[in-house]
Amino acid sequence: MTLKLRISKKIINIYPPYRGAGIRIRFKDNGKRIISSIKLKWYNRNYVGTHFGGSLYSMCDPHFMWLLIENLGPDYIIWDRSAKIQFKKPARGTITAEFYIPGEEYQEIRQKADQGDTAYPLFTAHVTDQSGEVVAVVEKELYVKRKIKTPKETPVT
């Protein structure tokens, strides 16, 4: 686990947008899996008493990008490209989402980017309630490209 991820683990849960929404983040399997959860409180419910949809998306936003950055390494440019959330049912109680990318997907993405192509991997996360029912499905498309290394200039003597 990189120093950057270790620092992120320490401060992510006090990050104001997450803290204000009541979102909690846990890292598992040495940074290979991220668990995000949110409890329904008076300050994060909507007009009809269920979870605010923006908070549900917020709890899912950066995690696939983080996983790629951590597991592909510094030689790649990685950005979110698009996102979609589909609400399946009203969300109440504690809501959880798990983010994981299998090892073979990292290899496919790395191979495509190393050939000079841009990879646009699409990932899906299921947001579930306490009984395990899916309350929302989030799709994230990312942009992955290998950084172009420029040769270092040598001083003229």
C-alpha positions as CSV (number, residue, x, y, z in Angstrom):
1,M,0.0,0.0,0.0
2,T,1.5,3.3,-1.0
3,L,2.1,6.2,1.4
4,K,-0.6,8.2,-0.4
5,L,-3.2,5.5,0.3
6,R,-2.1,5.1,3.9
7,I,-2.5,8.9,4.4
8,S,-5.9,8.7,2.6
9,K,-7.0,6.0,4.9
10,K,-6.3,8.3,7.9
11,I,-8.0,11.4,6.6
12,I,-10.8,10.2,4.3
13,N,-13.4,9.9,7.0
14,I,-12.8,13.4,8.2
15,Y,-13.0,14.8,4.6
16,P,-15.8,17.4,4.9
17,P,-18.1,16.2,2.1
18,Y,-17.9,12.6,3.4
19,R,-18.2,13.6,7.1
20,G,-21.1,16.0,6.4
21,A,-23.0,13.2,4.6
22,G,-22.2,10.6,7.2
23,I,-20.2,8.5,4.8
24,R,-17.6,6.0,6.2
25,I,-14.8,4.4,4.1
26,R,-12.8,1.3,5.0
27,F,-10.0,-0.2,3.0
28,K,-9.6,-4.0,2.9
29,D,-7.1,-6.5,1.5
30,N,-4.2,-4.1,1.6
31,G,-6.0,-1.5,-0.5
32,K,-7.5,-3.9,-3.1
33,R,-11.0,-3.5,-1.8
34,I,-12.9,-0.4,-0.6
35,I,-16.1,-0.6,1.5
36,S,-18.2,2.6,1.7
37,S,-21.2,2.9,4.0
38,I,-23.7,5.5,5.2
39,K,-26.2,5.4,8.0
40,L,-29.6,7.2,7.6
41,K,-29.5,10.3,9.9
42,W,-31.6,13.4,10.2
43,Y,-29.0,15.4,8.3
44,N,-28.7,13.1,5.3
45,R,-32.3,12.1,4.6
46,N,-34.5,13.7,1.9
47,Y,-37.9,15.2,2.0
48,V,-39.6,11.7,2.1
49,G,-37.4,10.3,4.8
50,T,-35.1,8.1,2.7
51,H,-31.4,8.5,1.8
52,F,-30.6,11.5,-0.3
53,G,-29.6,10.3,-3.8
54,G,-26.6,12.7,-4.0
55,S,-25.2,11.1,-0.8
56,L,-25.6,7.6,-2.3
57,Y,-23.7,8.6,-5.4
58,S,-21.1,10.5,-3.3
59,M,-20.3,7.4,-1.3
60,C,-19.5,5.6,-4.6
61,D,-17.7,8.4,-6.6
62,P,-13.9,8.1,-6.4
63,H,-13.3,4.5,-5.4
64,F,-12.7,2.7,-8.7
65,M,-10.3,5.5,-9.7
66,W,-8.4,5.1,-6.5
67,L,-8.2,1.3,-7.0
68,L,-6.7,1.8,-10.5
69,I,-4.3,4.5,-9.4
70,E,-3.1,2.3,-6.5
71,N,-2.8,-0.9,-8.4
72,L,-1.6,0.3,-11.8
73,G,1.0,2.6,-10.4
74,P,2.3,6.1,-11.3
75,D,3.0,5.4,-15.0
76,Y,-0.7,5.9,-16.0
77,I,-3.1,8.8,-16.3
78,I,-6.4,7.8,-14.7
79,W,-9.6,9.9,-14.7
80,D,-13.3,9.4,-14.3
81,R,-14.9,9.6,-17.7
82,S,-18.6,9.1,-17.0
83,A,-21.0,7.9,-14.3
84,K,-24.5,6.6,-14.0
85,I,-26.6,5.7,-11.0
86,Q,-29.9,3.8,-11.2
87,F,-32.0,3.9,-8.1
88,K,-33.8,0.6,-7.6
89,K,-35.8,1.2,-4.4
90,P,-35.9,3.8,-1.5
91,A,-32.9,3.4,0.7
92,R,-33.3,3.4,4.5
93,G,-31.0,2.3,7.4
94,T,-27.4,1.6,6.8
95,I,-26.4,1.4,3.1
96,T,-23.2,-0.2,1.9
97,A,-21.2,-0.5,-1.4
98,E,-18.1,-2.6,-2.1
99,F,-15.5,-1.7,-4.7
100,Y,-13.2,-4.4,-6.1
101,I,-11.4,-4.9,-9.4
102,P,-10.2,-8.5,-10.2
103,G,-6.5,-8.9,-10.9
104,E,-7.1,-10.0,-14.5
105,E,-8.9,-6.7,-15.3
106,Y,-5.8,-4.7,-14.2
107,Q,-3.8,-6.8,-16.6
108,E,-6.2,-6.2,-19.5
109,I,-6.2,-2.4,-18.8
110,R,-2.4,-2.3,-18.4
111,Q,-1.9,-4.3,-21.6
112,K,-4.1,-2.0,-23.7
113,A,-2.6,1.2,-22.2
114,D,1.0,-0.2,-22.7
115,Q,0.2,-0.7,-26.4
116,G,-0.4,3.1,-26.7
117,D,-4.2,2.8,-26.7
118,T,-6.6,4.5,-24.3
119,A,-8.6,2.1,-22.1
120,Y,-12.1,2.9,-21.1
121,P,-12.9,0.3,-18.5
122,L,-16.5,0.1,-17.2
123,F,-17.1,-0.9,-13.5
124,T,-20.3,-1.6,-11.6
125,A,-21.0,-1.4,-7.9
126,H,-24.2,-2.5,-6.2
127,V,-25.4,-0.3,-3.3
128,T,-27.2,-2.6,-0.8
129,D,-29.3,-2.1,2.3
130,Q,-28.9,-4.0,5.6
131,S,-30.8,-7.0,4.3
132,G,-28.6,-7.2,1.2
133,E,-31.2,-5.9,-1.2
134,V,-29.9,-3.7,-4.0
135,V,-31.1,-0.1,-3.6
136,A,-29.0,1.4,-6.4
137,V,-26.5,0.4,-9.1
138,V,-23.6,2.7,-10.0
139,E,-21.7,2.4,-13.3
140,K,-18.4,4.2,-13.7
141,E,-16.4,4.5,-16.9
142,L,-12.8,5.5,-16.5
143,Y,-10.1,6.8,-18.8
144,V,-6.7,5.1,-18.6
145,K,-3.7,6.0,-20.7
146,R,0.0,5.3,-20.2
147,K,2.0,8.5,-19.5
148,I,4.4,9.5,-22.2
149,K,7.9,9.7,-20.9
150,T,10.0,12.5,-22.2
151,P,13.7,12.1,-22.3
152,K,15.6,14.2,-19.9
153,E,17.6,17.0,-21.5
154,T,21.3,16.7,-21.1
155,P,23.1,20.0,-20.5
156,V,25.3,21.2,-23.4
157,T,28.9,21.5,-22.3
